[in-house]
Amino acid sequence: MRLPHGISADHVWIYFITRVCCFPRTLPCVHCDIFVSLYTLHTSKQWQLQAMKRRSSPMAAAVPILILSAMAIVSAAAANVEHTFLVSQVNMTHLCKEMLVTVVNGQLPGPTIEVTEGDSVTIHVINRSPYNITIHWHGVLQLLNCWNDGVPMITQRPIQPNHNFTYQFDVAGQVGTLWWHAHDAFLRATVHGALVIWPRDGTGSYPFPKPHMEVPIIIGEWWEKDLAQLDRNFSKGYLDEFSSGSTINGKLGDLFNCSGVLEDGYVLDVEPGKTYLLRLINAALFSEYFLKIAGHKFMVVASDANYVNPYTTDVIVIAPGETVDAIVIADAAPGRYYMVALPIQAPPPDLQTPEYTTRGMVEYSSVNTSRRDDVPAVAPEMPNQHDTIKSFYFHGNLSSLRQEQRAQVPVRADEHLFITLGLGSICRRNGQSCKRGGNLESMLVANMNNISFHLPAAMTTPFLQAHYYGCAPAGTGTRELADRPPRAFNYTDGALITFGPEEMLLEPTSRATVVRRFRHGTAVDVVFQGTAMLQGDSNPMHLHGHDMFVLAQGLGNYDAARDSARYNLVNPPRKNTVLVPSLGWAAVRFVADNPGTWLIHCHYEFHLSMGMAAVFIVEDGPTVDTSLPPPPRYFLEASTSVSSSSSSGGQQLFNSVSAHCTTPTNNTDPSKAAHSG
C-alpha cells in the first residue's frame, strides 16, 4: 500500500483504519467504530501536546501539522491531494473553563490543505460530532461541480452524526490563499482551516519576491457557548450573545488570563533580513479586524486568491470570509514585536457590543533564547476601533494585477440589480399584525431587498437536486429576488439606526426562500447598498461558485448617474467576498457562467442566521461543457451512516430525489429526470 506524503510509519495504522477500513468499509462496523474512537483520542492528545509547546517553527505554529493528513498521491498525469477529516469534540480549556469544542482532527485551527494549481482534492469527512455538518470550500470556484460546494439543503443534505461523506473537487485556474469551514449552525467558529494553492510553475513564478517562508495566520474568536444553540437563538431573534475573546491561530494571547496566569499567544519566529508571506484569513463570526505588527510594514500582494497590484501599508483590514496575502520583511532591530488584531465596530449610535483585542508575537531568532522574556516587547499604535473609514480606504486600494490568462471584466452588463442590506422585523405569530420597534411581538431579521431568507423545516430535497431534476423542492415555495427594494428611501440616514417613528415605517419585512435565476453567460451588475436600518455595520458579501469584479465603492447612497461613470473596467480586483462599507455601497460585476444553485450571503454569521442571503440559480449553457453534469456516484452515496452500506444509502437518496420529481417542471430535461448518476 502506498501512503500519502507526510504519514510516518508510526501512524500507518491510523491511516489504514480511517482511509482503508472506513472508506469503503472492509472491517465490521464495530471494529471501525473502536478504531475511529482511538484515532479521536490520539488526535486530541496530539493537539494537547502541541498546545503545551511555547513555540515551534513558524509554519508549524501557524497551523499544526496534521499527522494523518495526506498530501499528495502523485502520478505522472496528475496529483490527487487526499485528506481525512474526523469531525469530533475535544476538551479545551481557556479562561479557566473547560469546553467541549467541535474540531477537525483534534486541532484548532484545522489542518491546512496544500495543493498545486490544477490538482484534484479528495476529502473524506467522518462526522463524530453530535451536530449535522457540511464543509464549504470557501472561494473554490467548483466549475461544473456545484454538487461539492458544501452548503446544507442548498447543494447537499447535511452530514448527520455518525455518517460519512466524501468531497471531490479540482483547483483549476486559481492560485493563492483560500480556506474551508463548516457551513452549519455557527460551527465554523471552530471548524475551519487554510487552503493554500501553489502556482503550477512553482513559487519562483510569484509576481513578487519569493518569500523565505509562508505562514497561515487565521484570526478567529473563542466562544464559551453551545454554537448550535447560538445559531438557533439568532434565527429566532434572540441576539444577546457574544464571544469571550479573539484568537490568532487558535490562541488567545497574553491580554487574556486565567486567575492571573496569562493565556498562550501565537509566536512567529523570524530571521533578520528574511521575507515572510503571511496568508491572512478572517474566520471570525462577527467582526472585521485591523492587524498590525509593531515596527513592520506589509506589502499586500493578493486577496481572495487573486493577485493585486502590490502596495505598502502599516495596517491590514480584513473582514470575515476574506483572505489577504501580505509580504513582511524582518528588517527591524532584533527584538520582540507584538502582532495585534483589533476588532472593528460601527460607532454609536450603533449598538456597542463586547469586542476583544488579541495579540501574538513576532520574535527575532537573534535574540538570546534564555533572555527572550526579559526583552520588552514593542506594541503597535492601533487605529480607533470605530475607524471604519480606514477599512473603506484599505479595500479601495485593491486593484487587480492583470494577467492574460485570467478572464477580463465584461465591458457591459446584461442585468442590473440594486440590493439593499439591512435589518427589519417580522411578526412572531405568522399572519397576524404586531407591534414593532423592539416589541416582543416581533423579531428582528436581516434581509436583502426587504426579504429575509428562510428555508422551511419541511424542506426535504436540497435545492441543487431539485433544480437539476426539474422539480420544486418539496416543502417550500420560492420568491424571486427583485431588481430593486420595494420602496426607495434615504438608505443611510443615521436616524434609522435606532428605533423610532421613521424606522418603524420601514421595519416590516417578509420572509421567504429567495432566489434569482440567470441565463448561462449573463453578465450581472449588482450594487449592494448598505442601509442604516437598525445598524450601521459593513457587510462582507460572499458569492459561492464565482468571483466578482469590484467596480467601485462609495459612502452614502449610490447614485447611478454619478457613480457608474467612475467604474473601474481596466483592473478591478476580483473577489469572492466583497466588503460593502459601513453606511455605503459596493458595485460588482460577475458572469453567471457556472451552472448550479449558489448561495450569496453576508459572511457575518449573525446576518446569515438572521436571513441576509439568497440563492442564485445559474442555468445550463447550450453545450455539454457549459452544463452541470449529473451528480457523481459518490454523491448519490452521500452522508451514509457508518453502520449501513454505502450502496443502500445511495439508492435511498436517489429514490428520494426521484420521488420528488415525478411531476417535472416545464424546465425539466427528460434525460435528467431519468438519469441515475
C-alpha positions as CSV (number, residue, x, y, z in Angstrom):
1,M,0.0,0.0,0.0
2,R,1.4,3.4,-1.0
3,L,0.9,6.1,1.7
4,P,0.4,9.8,1.0
5,H,3.3,12.0,1.7
6,G,3.6,13.1,5.4
7,I,2.3,9.9,7.0
8,S,5.1,8.3,9.1
9,A,5.4,4.5,9.8
10,D,4.3,5.2,13.4
11,H,0.9,6.3,12.0
12,V,0.3,3.7,9.3
13,W,-2.4,2.0,11.4
14,I,-4.3,5.3,11.8
15,Y,-4.2,5.9,8.0
16,F,-5.2,2.3,7.3
17,I,-8.2,2.4,9.7
18,T,-9.6,5.8,8.6
19,R,-8.9,5.6,4.9
20,V,-8.9,1.9,4.0
21,C,-11.3,0.4,6.5
22,C,-13.9,3.1,6.7
23,F,-13.9,4.1,3.0
24,P,-15.1,1.6,1.9
25,R,-16.0,-0.4,5.0
26,T,-13.8,-3.5,4.9
27,L,-14.0,-4.1,8.6
28,P,-17.1,-4.9,10.7
29,C,-18.7,-1.7,11.9
30,V,-17.9,-2.3,15.5
31,H,-14.2,-2.6,14.7
32,C,-14.1,0.6,12.7
33,D,-16.0,2.4,15.4
34,I,-13.4,1.4,18.0
35,F,-10.5,2.3,15.8
36,V,-12.0,5.7,14.9
37,S,-12.5,6.4,18.7
38,L,-8.9,5.5,19.2
39,Y,-8.0,7.9,16.4
40,T,-10.0,10.7,18.1
41,L,-8.2,10.1,21.3
42,H,-4.9,10.1,19.5
43,T,-5.5,13.4,17.7
44,S,-6.8,15.0,20.9
45,K,-3.6,14.1,22.6
46,Q,-1.6,15.5,19.7
47,W,-3.4,18.7,20.0
48,Q,-2.8,18.9,23.7
49,L,0.9,18.2,23.2
50,Q,1.2,20.9,20.6
51,A,-0.7,23.4,22.8
52,M,1.8,22.8,25.6
53,K,4.7,23.9,23.3
54,R,5.5,27.5,23.7
55,R,6.6,27.8,20.1
56,S,7.7,25.8,17.1
57,S,8.7,26.7,13.6
58,P,6.5,29.5,12.0
59,M,4.7,27.2,9.6
60,A,4.0,24.5,12.3
61,A,2.9,27.1,14.8
62,A,0.7,28.8,12.3
63,V,-1.4,25.7,11.6
64,P,-0.4,22.5,13.5
65,I,0.8,19.8,11.1
66,L,-1.7,17.0,10.7
67,I,0.0,13.7,11.1
68,L,-2.8,11.8,9.3
69,S,-3.4,14.3,6.6
70,A,-2.4,13.1,3.2
71,M,-0.6,15.5,1.0
72,A,-0.4,14.0,-2.5
73,I,-0.6,10.7,-4.2
74,V,1.4,11.9,-7.2
75,S,1.2,10.3,-10.7
76,A,2.8,11.3,-13.9
77,A,-0.6,12.6,-15.2
78,A,-2.0,14.5,-12.2
79,A,-1.9,14.9,-8.5
80,N,-4.7,14.0,-6.1
81,V,-4.4,15.6,-2.7
82,E,-6.3,13.4,-0.2
83,H,-7.2,14.1,3.4
84,T,-9.4,12.5,6.1
85,F,-11.4,15.0,8.3
86,L,-12.6,13.5,11.5
87,V,-15.1,15.9,13.0
88,S,-15.4,15.3,16.7
89,Q,-15.5,17.0,20.1
90,V,-12.4,17.5,22.3
91,N,-12.0,19.2,25.6
92,M,-10.2,22.6,25.5
93,T,-9.5,24.9,28.4
94,H,-9.3,28.6,28.2
95,L,-10.1,31.4,30.6
96,C,-10.4,28.9,33.5
97,K,-13.2,27.0,31.8
98,E,-13.1,23.6,30.1
99,M,-15.3,23.4,27.0
100,L,-16.2,20.6,24.6
101,V,-15.2,22.0,21.2
102,T,-16.1,20.7,17.8
103,V,-13.0,20.5,15.7
104,V,-11.4,18.6,12.8
105,N,-8.7,16.0,13.6
106,G,-8.5,17.2,17.2
107,Q,-7.0,20.6,16.4
108,L,-7.9,24.3,16.2
109,P,-7.4,25.7,13.6
110,G,-8.0,22.5,11.5
111,P,-5.5,21.1,9.1
112,T,-4.1,23.1,6.2
113,I,-4.7,21.8,2.7
114,E,-1.8,22.4,0.4
115,V,-2.3,21.9,-3.3
116,T,-0.8,22.9,-6.6
117,E,-3.0,24.7,-9.2
118,G,-4.6,22.0,-11.3
119,D,-4.6,19.3,-8.6
120,S,-7.7,17.3,-7.6
121,V,-8.7,17.2,-4.0
122,T,-10.5,14.4,-2.1
123,I,-11.7,15.0,1.4
124,H,-13.2,12.1,3.4
125,V,-15.4,13.5,6.2
126,I,-16.2,11.3,9.2
127,N,-18.8,13.1,11.4
128,R,-18.3,12.0,15.0
129,S,-19.7,15.2,16.4
130,P,-23.3,15.5,17.8
131,Y,-24.2,18.0,15.1
132,N,-25.2,17.9,11.4
133,I,-22.4,19.4,9.4
134,T,-21.2,20.3,5.9
135,I,-17.8,21.6,4.8
136,H,-17.7,24.6,2.4
137,W,-14.5,25.2,0.3
138,H,-14.6,29.0,0.5
139,G,-13.6,30.6,-2.7
140,V,-13.0,27.4,-4.7
141,L,-14.9,28.1,-7.9
142,Q,-16.2,24.5,-8.3
143,L,-16.5,24.8,-12.0
144,L,-19.3,22.4,-13.2
145,N,-19.1,20.9,-9.7
146,C,-21.8,22.7,-7.6
147,W,-22.5,19.3,-6.0
148,N,-19.4,19.7,-3.9
149,D,-19.9,23.3,-2.7
150,G,-20.9,22.1,0.8
151,V,-24.0,24.1,1.8
152,P,-26.7,22.3,3.7
153,M,-30.0,21.9,1.8
154,I,-28.7,24.2,-1.0
155,T,-26.3,21.8,-2.5
156,Q,-26.5,18.7,-0.3
157,R,-28.1,17.2,2.7
158,P,-26.1,17.8,5.9
159,I,-23.8,15.0,7.1
160,Q,-25.5,13.7,10.1
161,P,-23.8,12.4,13.3
162,N,-22.1,9.0,12.7
163,H,-22.3,9.5,8.9
164,N,-19.6,9.9,6.3
165,F,-19.3,12.0,3.2
166,T,-16.6,12.4,0.5
167,Y,-15.9,15.7,-1.3
168,Q,-14.1,15.8,-4.6
169,F,-13.1,18.9,-6.5
170,D,-10.4,20.4,-8.7
171,V,-8.5,23.7,-8.1
172,A,-8.2,24.9,-11.6
173,G,-7.2,28.4,-12.6
174,Q,-6.7,29.7,-9.0
175,V,-3.6,30.4,-7.0
176,G,-3.2,31.8,-3.5
177,T,-5.0,31.6,-0.2
178,L,-8.5,30.3,0.3
179,W,-10.0,28.4,3.2
180,W,-12.5,25.8,4.3
181,H,-15.1,25.9,7.0
182,A,-18.3,24.4,8.4
183,H,-21.4,25.8,6.9
184,D,-23.8,24.7,9.6
185,A,-25.0,26.4,12.8
186,F,-22.1,28.8,13.8
187,L,-19.8,25.7,13.8
188,R,-17.3,27.5,11.5
189,A,-16.1,29.3,14.7
190,T,-14.1,26.1,15.4
191,V,-14.3,24.0,12.2
192,H,-12.1,25.8,9.8
193,G,-8.6,25.8,8.2
194,A,-6.5,27.2,5.4
195,L,-6.4,26.1,1.8
196,V,-3.2,27.1,0.1
197,I,-2.9,26.8,-3.7
198,W,0.7,26.9,-5.1
199,P,1.3,28.1,-8.6
200,R,1.8,25.3,-11.2
201,D,5.2,26.7,-12.2
202,G,6.5,26.8,-8.6
203,T,6.9,29.6,-6.1
204,G,9.6,31.2,-8.4
205,S,6.7,32.3,-10.6
206,Y,5.2,34.6,-8.0
207,P,4.8,38.2,-9.3
208,F,6.6,39.4,-6.2
209,P,9.9,38.5,-4.4
210,K,10.0,34.8,-3.4
211,P,9.5,34.6,0.4
212,H,11.8,32.7,2.7
213,M,8.7,31.2,4.4
214,E,4.9,31.2,4.0
215,V,2.8,31.3,7.2
216,P,-1.0,31.0,7.5
217,I,-2.4,33.5,10.0
218,I,-6.1,32.8,11.0
219,I,-8.0,35.4,13.0
220,G,-10.9,33.8,15.0
221,E,-13.0,34.0,18.1
222,W,-13.3,31.9,21.3
223,W,-16.9,31.1,22.2
224,E,-17.9,29.8,25.6
225,K,-21.2,28.8,24.1
226,D,-23.1,25.9,22.5
227,L,-22.6,27.1,18.9
228,A,-25.6,25.2,17.6
229,Q,-27.9,26.7,20.2
230,L,-26.3,30.1,19.4
231,D,-27.5,29.7,15.8
232,R,-31.0,28.8,16.9
233,N,-31.1,31.8,19.2
234,F,-30.1,34.2,16.4
235,S,-32.5,32.7,13.9
236,K,-35.3,33.3,16.4
237,G,-34.3,36.9,17.0
238,Y,-32.6,36.4,20.4
239,L,-29.4,38.3,19.8
240,D,-27.8,38.9,23.2
241,E,-24.9,36.5,22.6
242,F,-21.2,37.4,22.4
243,S,-17.8,35.7,22.1
244,S,-15.4,35.6,25.1
245,G,-12.3,36.6,23.1
246,S,-10.4,36.8,19.9
247,T,-7.7,34.5,18.7
248,I,-4.7,34.3,16.3
249,N,-4.2,30.7,15.1
250,G,-6.4,29.4,17.9
251,K,-4.5,31.2,20.7
252,L,-6.0,34.0,22.8
253,G,-2.7,35.7,23.8
254,D,-1.5,37.5,26.8
255,L,-4.3,40.1,27.0
256,F,-6.3,37.2,28.5
257,N,-5.7,35.3,31.7
258,C,-7.0,32.6,34.0
259,S,-6.6,33.6,37.6
260,G,-3.6,35.7,36.7
261,V,-1.9,33.1,34.5
262,L,-1.6,34.5,31.0
263,E,-3.0,32.7,28.0
264,D,-0.5,31.4,25.5
265,G,-0.2,33.6,22.4
266,Y,0.9,32.8,18.9
267,V,4.6,33.3,18.2
268,L,6.2,33.8,14.8
269,D,10.0,33.3,14.9
270,V,11.8,35.3,12.2
271,E,15.3,35.7,11.0
272,P,16.8,39.1,10.4
273,G,16.6,40.2,6.7
274,K,14.3,37.3,5.7
275,T,11.0,37.8,3.8
276,Y,7.7,36.2,5.0
277,L,4.5,35.7,3.2
278,L,1.6,35.9,5.6
279,R,-1.5,34.2,4.4
280,L,-4.2,36.0,6.4
281,I,-7.7,34.6,6.9
282,N,-10.6,36.1,8.9
283,A,-12.5,33.2,10.3
284,A,-14.3,35.2,12.9
285,L,-18.1,35.2,13.0
286,F,-18.8,38.8,14.0
287,S,-16.1,41.3,13.2
288,E,-13.8,42.9,10.7
289,Y,-10.2,43.3,12.1
290,F,-7.3,45.6,12.0
291,L,-4.0,43.8,12.0
292,K,-0.7,45.4,12.7
293,I,2.9,44.3,13.6
294,A,4.8,46.9,15.6
295,G,7.9,48.2,13.7
296,H,7.0,46.5,10.4
297,K,5.1,47.2,7.2
298,F,3.1,44.9,4.9
299,M,3.2,44.7,1.2
300,V,-0.2,43.5,0.1
301,V,0.1,41.1,-3.0
302,A,-3.1,39.2,-3.2
303,S,-6.7,38.9,-1.9
304,D,-9.1,36.0,-2.2
305,A,-6.6,34.0,-4.3
306,N,-6.3,36.8,-6.9
307,Y,-3.1,38.8,-7.3
308,V,-3.3,42.5,-6.7
309,N,-1.0,45.4,-7.6
310,P,1.4,45.4,-4.6
311,Y,1.0,48.3,-2.2
312,T,2.6,49.0,1.1
313,T,0.6,49.7,4.3
314,D,1.2,49.5,8.1
315,V,-2.2,48.0,8.7
316,I,-4.2,45.2,7.2
317,V,-8.0,45.4,7.3
318,I,-9.8,42.1,6.8
319,A,-13.4,41.1,7.0
320,P,-15.0,37.7,7.8
321,G,-14.6,35.4,4.8
322,E,-11.7,37.5,3.2
323,T,-8.2,36.4,2.7
324,V,-5.2,38.7,2.2
325,D,-1.6,37.7,1.2
326,A,1.0,40.1,2.5
327,I,4.8,40.2,2.5
328,V,6.6,41.2,5.7
329,I,10.3,41.7,5.8
330,A,12.1,41.1,9.1
331,D,14.0,44.4,8.8
332,A,13.5,45.8,12.3
333,A,16.1,45.8,15.1
334,P,16.3,42.3,16.6
335,G,13.7,42.1,19.3
336,R,10.1,41.2,20.1
337,Y,7.2,42.9,18.4
338,Y,3.5,42.4,19.1
339,M,1.2,41.3,16.3
340,V,-2.2,42.8,17.2
341,A,-5.7,42.0,15.9
342,L,-8.3,44.6,16.9
343,P,-12.0,44.1,16.0
344,I,-13.8,47.0,14.3
345,Q,-17.3,48.1,15.1
346,A,-19.5,50.8,13.8
347,P,-19.6,53.9,16.0
348,P,-22.6,55.0,18.2
349,P,-25.5,55.3,17.8
350,D,-24.9,51.8,16.6
351,L,-25.3,49.2,19.4
352,Q,-21.9,48.8,21.1
353,T,-21.1,45.1,21.8
354,P,-18.2,43.4,23.6
355,E,-15.2,43.2,21.2
356,Y,-11.9,41.8,22.3
357,T,-8.4,42.6,21.0
358,T,-5.9,39.7,20.8
359,R,-2.2,39.7,20.1
360,G,0.7,37.3,19.3
361,M,4.4,38.0,18.9
362,V,7.0,38.3,16.2
363,E,10.3,37.3,17.7
364,Y,13.7,37.6,16.1
365,S,15.9,34.5,16.3
366,S,18.9,36.6,17.0
367,V,17.5,37.4,20.5
368,N,19.2,35.3,23.1
369,T,16.8,32.4,23.8
370,S,17.4,32.4,27.6
371,R,16.8,36.2,27.8
372,R,13.8,36.5,25.4
373,D,11.2,37.0,28.2
374,D,13.4,39.8,29.6
375,V,13.4,41.7,26.3
376,P,10.5,44.2,26.4
377,A,8.0,43.7,23.5
378,V,7.1,46.6,21.3
379,A,3.4,47.3,20.8
380,P,1.9,49.0,17.7
381,E,-0.2,52.0,17.8
382,M,-3.6,50.7,16.8
383,P,-6.4,52.6,14.9
384,N,-9.6,53.5,16.8
385,Q,-12.0,50.6,16.8
386,H,-14.6,52.9,15.2
387,D,-12.4,54.0,12.3
388,T,-14.5,52.4,9.5
389,I,-13.0,54.9,7.0
390,K,-9.7,53.2,7.3
391,S,-11.4,50.0,6.2
392,F,-13.0,51.8,3.3
393,Y,-9.7,53.1,2.0
394,F,-7.8,49.8,2.5
395,H,-10.3,48.0,0.3
396,G,-10.4,50.9,-2.1
397,N,-6.7,50.5,-2.7
398,L,-7.1,47.0,-4.1
399,S,-6.7,46.7,-7.9
400,S,-6.1,43.6,-10.0
401,L,-2.6,42.6,-11.3
402,R,-3.7,42.0,-14.8
403,Q,-2.8,38.6,-16.2
404,E,-3.6,37.5,-19.7
405,Q,-4.9,34.0,-18.8
406,R,-7.5,35.4,-16.4
407,A,-10.9,36.5,-17.7
408,Q,-11.3,40.2,-18.1
409,V,-14.2,42.3,-16.8
410,P,-17.1,42.4,-19.3
411,V,-17.5,45.8,-20.9
412,R,-21.2,46.0,-20.2
413,A,-23.8,44.1,-18.1
414,D,-26.9,42.3,-19.3
415,E,-28.8,42.6,-16.0
416,H,-28.7,45.1,-13.2
417,L,-29.7,44.5,-9.5
418,F,-29.8,47.1,-6.7
419,I,-29.8,45.2,-3.4
420,T,-30.3,46.8,-0.1
421,L,-28.8,45.2,3.0
422,G,-30.2,45.8,6.5
423,L,-32.4,44.7,9.3
424,G,-36.2,44.6,9.7
425,S,-38.7,42.6,11.6
426,I,-41.4,40.0,11.2
427,C,-44.3,39.1,13.5
428,R,-43.6,36.2,15.7
429,R,-47.2,34.9,15.1
430,N,-47.5,34.4,11.3
431,G,-50.3,36.0,9.5
432,Q,-51.1,38.5,12.3
433,S,-50.2,42.1,12.8
434,C,-47.9,43.0,15.6
435,K,-46.1,45.8,17.3
436,R,-42.7,46.9,16.1
437,G,-39.9,49.0,17.4
438,G,-38.4,46.3,19.6
439,N,-41.7,44.9,21.0
440,L,-41.5,41.2,21.8
441,E,-44.5,40.6,19.4
442,S,-42.0,41.0,16.6
443,M,-38.5,39.6,15.9
444,L,-35.5,41.1,14.2
445,V,-34.4,39.6,10.9
446,A,-31.8,40.5,8.3
447,N,-32.8,41.0,4.7
448,M,-31.9,41.7,1.1
449,N,-34.3,44.0,-0.7
450,N,-36.6,43.6,2.3
451,I,-36.9,39.8,2.1
452,S,-35.3,37.6,4.8
453,F,-34.1,34.3,3.5
454,H,-35.6,31.2,5.2
455,L,-35.6,27.5,4.5
456,P,-38.7,25.8,6.0
457,A,-38.2,22.8,8.2
458,A,-40.5,20.8,5.8
459,M,-37.9,21.1,3.0
460,T,-36.7,17.6,2.2
461,T,-34.8,17.9,-1.1
462,P,-31.7,20.1,-1.5
463,F,-32.1,23.0,-3.9
464,L,-29.5,21.7,-6.3
465,Q,-31.0,18.3,-6.7
466,A,-34.5,19.8,-7.2
467,H,-33.1,22.2,-9.8
468,Y,-31.2,19.5,-11.7
469,Y,-34.1,17.1,-11.8
470,G,-36.5,19.9,-12.7
471,C,-38.9,20.0,-9.7
472,A,-39.7,22.3,-6.9
473,P,-38.1,21.5,-3.6
474,A,-40.6,19.6,-1.5
475,G,-41.9,21.6,1.5
476,T,-41.1,25.1,0.1
477,G,-42.1,27.7,-2.4
478,T,-39.7,30.3,-3.7
479,R,-39.8,34.0,-4.2
480,E,-37.8,35.9,-6.8
481,L,-35.2,38.4,-5.6
482,A,-36.4,41.7,-7.2
483,D,-34.3,44.1,-9.2
484,R,-34.8,46.7,-6.5
485,P,-36.2,47.1,-3.0
486,P,-39.9,47.6,-2.7
487,R,-39.5,51.3,-1.9
488,A,-36.8,53.9,-2.1
489,F,-35.7,55.9,1.0
490,N,-32.7,57.7,2.4
491,Y,-30.8,54.4,2.9
492,T,-28.0,55.7,5.0
493,D,-30.0,58.1,7.2
494,G,-28.4,57.8,10.7
495,A,-31.8,58.3,12.3
496,L,-32.8,54.8,11.2
497,I,-30.1,53.1,13.3
498,T,-32.3,53.3,16.5
499,F,-36.0,52.5,16.9
500,G,-38.2,55.4,16.1
501,P,-41.2,56.5,14.0
502,E,-39.3,56.8,10.7
503,E,-37.6,53.5,11.2
504,M,-40.8,51.7,12.2
505,L,-42.4,52.6,8.9
506,L,-39.7,50.8,7.0
507,E,-39.3,47.9,9.5
508,P,-41.9,45.4,8.3
509,T,-40.1,42.6,6.3
510,S,-41.3,39.5,4.5
511,R,-39.7,36.0,4.9
512,A,-39.3,33.6,2.0
513,T,-36.9,31.3,0.2
514,V,-35.4,33.9,-2.1
515,V,-33.9,33.0,-5.5
516,R,-32.8,34.7,-8.6
517,R,-32.4,32.9,-11.9
518,F,-29.8,33.8,-14.6
519,R,-29.3,32.5,-18.1
520,H,-25.9,31.0,-18.6
521,G,-23.3,33.6,-19.6
522,T,-25.2,36.6,-18.3
523,A,-23.1,39.5,-17.2
524,V,-24.7,40.8,-14.0
525,D,-24.2,44.1,-12.2
526,V,-25.1,44.2,-8.6
527,V,-25.0,47.3,-6.4
528,F,-25.0,46.3,-2.8
529,Q,-26.4,49.3,-0.8
530,G,-25.8,49.2,2.9
531,T,-28.5,50.8,5.0
532,A,-28.8,52.3,8.4
533,M,-31.8,50.1,9.2
534,L,-31.3,49.3,12.9
535,Q,-27.5,49.0,12.4
536,G,-24.6,50.7,10.6
537,D,-22.5,47.7,10.0
538,S,-20.4,46.9,7.0
539,N,-21.5,43.7,5.1
540,P,-18.9,41.2,3.7
541,M,-21.0,39.7,0.9
542,H,-19.8,36.2,-0.3
543,L,-20.9,34.7,-3.6
544,H,-20.3,30.9,-4.0
545,G,-19.1,29.5,-7.3
546,H,-18.0,32.8,-8.8
547,D,-15.5,35.7,-8.4
548,M,-16.9,39.2,-8.6
549,F,-15.1,42.2,-10.2
550,V,-15.4,45.1,-7.7
551,L,-16.0,48.1,-10.0
552,A,-16.4,50.8,-7.4
553,Q,-17.4,51.6,-3.8
554,G,-18.6,54.7,-2.0
555,L,-20.1,56.2,1.1
556,G,-23.7,57.2,1.5
557,N,-26.4,56.4,-1.1
558,Y,-25.5,55.1,-4.5
559,D,-26.3,57.5,-7.4
560,A,-26.3,55.7,-10.8
561,A,-25.8,58.8,-12.9
562,R,-22.8,59.9,-10.8
563,D,-21.2,56.7,-9.6
564,S,-21.4,54.4,-12.7
565,A,-19.2,56.9,-14.5
566,R,-16.3,56.0,-12.3
567,Y,-16.4,52.2,-12.6
568,N,-13.0,50.6,-12.9
569,L,-13.2,48.5,-16.1
570,V,-9.5,48.2,-16.5
571,N,-8.1,46.4,-13.4
572,P,-10.9,45.9,-10.9
573,P,-10.0,43.5,-8.1
574,R,-11.5,40.0,-8.3
575,K,-13.1,38.9,-5.0
576,N,-15.3,36.1,-3.7
577,T,-16.1,38.2,-0.6
578,V,-16.8,41.9,-1.2
579,L,-16.9,44.2,1.8
580,V,-19.8,46.7,1.5
581,P,-18.6,49.6,3.6
582,S,-20.4,50.8,6.7
583,L,-23.3,53.1,5.5
584,G,-22.1,52.9,1.9
585,W,-22.2,50.8,-1.2
586,A,-20.2,48.5,-3.4
587,A,-20.8,47.9,-7.2
588,V,-19.7,44.5,-8.6
589,R,-20.0,42.6,-11.9
590,F,-19.8,38.9,-12.4
591,V,-20.5,36.5,-15.2
592,A,-23.1,33.8,-14.4
593,D,-21.2,31.0,-16.3
594,N,-21.1,28.3,-13.6
595,P,-24.3,26.3,-13.7
596,G,-25.9,25.3,-10.4
597,T,-27.5,26.8,-7.3
598,W,-25.1,29.2,-5.5
599,L,-25.7,30.8,-2.1
600,I,-24.9,34.6,-1.8
601,H,-24.9,35.8,1.7
602,C,-23.3,38.1,4.3
603,H,-20.4,36.5,6.0
604,Y,-21.2,37.9,9.4
605,E,-22.7,34.7,10.9
606,F,-25.4,36.6,12.7
607,H,-26.6,38.2,9.5
608,L,-26.6,34.8,7.7
609,S,-28.5,33.2,10.5
610,M,-31.0,36.1,10.5
611,G,-31.6,35.8,6.8
612,M,-29.3,38.0,4.8
613,A,-29.0,35.6,1.9
614,A,-30.4,34.4,-1.4
615,V,-29.8,31.6,-3.9
616,F,-28.5,32.5,-7.4
617,I,-29.6,29.8,-9.9
618,V,-27.4,29.7,-13.0
619,E,-28.9,27.7,-15.8
620,D,-27.1,25.3,-18.1
621,G,-25.4,26.6,-21.2
622,P,-26.0,25.3,-24.7
623,T,-23.3,22.6,-24.7
624,V,-22.2,19.7,-22.5
625,D,-19.1,21.7,-21.5
626,T,-21.4,24.5,-20.2
627,S,-23.9,22.3,-18.4
628,L,-23.9,20.9,-14.9
629,P,-23.0,17.2,-15.1
630,P,-25.2,14.6,-13.2
631,P,-24.4,14.1,-9.5
632,P,-21.3,11.9,-9.1
633,R,-21.9,8.4,-7.9
634,Y,-20.2,9.0,-4.6
635,F,-22.6,12.0,-4.1
636,L,-25.5,9.6,-4.5
637,E,-24.0,7.7,-1.7
638,A,-23.9,10.9,0.3
639,S,-24.0,11.1,4.1
640,T,-24.1,7.4,4.5
641,S,-24.3,6.0,8.1
642,V,-21.2,4.3,9.4
643,S,-23.5,1.5,10.3
644,S,-25.0,0.9,6.9
645,S,-23.6,0.1,3.5
646,S,-22.9,3.0,1.1
647,S,-24.7,1.4,-1.7
648,S,-28.0,1.2,0.1
649,G,-27.6,4.9,1.2
650,G,-27.1,5.9,-2.4
651,Q,-30.2,4.1,-3.6
652,Q,-32.3,5.7,-0.8
653,L,-31.0,9.1,-1.8
654,F,-31.8,8.6,-5.5
655,N,-35.2,7.2,-4.7
656,S,-35.8,10.3,-2.5
657,V,-34.9,12.6,-5.4
658,S,-36.9,10.7,-7.9
659,A,-39.9,10.7,-5.6
660,H,-39.9,14.5,-5.6
661,C,-39.5,14.7,-9.3
662,T,-42.4,12.6,-10.5
663,T,-44.0,15.8,-11.9
664,P,-41.2,17.6,-13.6
665,T,-41.5,21.3,-14.2
666,N,-41.6,22.8,-17.7
667,N,-37.8,23.3,-17.5
668,T,-37.0,19.7,-16.9
669,D,-34.7,17.9,-19.3
670,P,-36.3,14.5,-19.7
671,S,-32.9,12.8,-19.8
672,K,-32.0,14.3,-16.4
673,A,-35.3,13.1,-14.8
674,A,-34.3,9.6,-15.7
675,H,-30.6,9.8,-15.0
676,S,-29.3,7.7,-12.1
677,G,-25.9,9.4,-12.0
